[in-house]
Amino acid sequence: MKPNALKADRPLVDLCEARVGSKLRVRDLKTHPAVCQRLREMGFCEFAEIHKVADNGALICQVCGSRVALSRSLGKQIIVEPVAAAKA
């Protein structure tokens, strides 16, 4: 699917505000270019699908088959949208 074909009617929130257990799509990274590059290397690319696993002291997400822990301050700079569940 092309990025332009994605619906824009879903609410955009930062990763900290997203519900635990939800599937999400990364829409934007709002931080310094070097940090954005590192996040992309870890799999947090624009339009990548991730799963928010936990939100205790740190945010834990499953991305590219691995679990990654992020600080809350970094999570506030990752803008995501919920992924609609496929209809059966």
QUILIN-V60416 format. One record per run of one state. SS is the DSSP state (h for helix, s for strand, l for the rest). FROM is the first residue (numbers start at 1). TO is the last residue. Records with the same first field share a line. If there is no record, write none. Layout:
SS=FROM-TO ; FROM-TO
This chain:
l=1-2 ; 6-11 ; 15-22 ; 30-32 ; 43-48 ; 56-58 ; 64-65 ; 71-71 ; 76-77 ; 83-88
h=3-5 ; 33-42 ; 72-75
s=12-14 ; 23-29 ; 49-55 ; 59-63 ; 66-70 ; 78-82
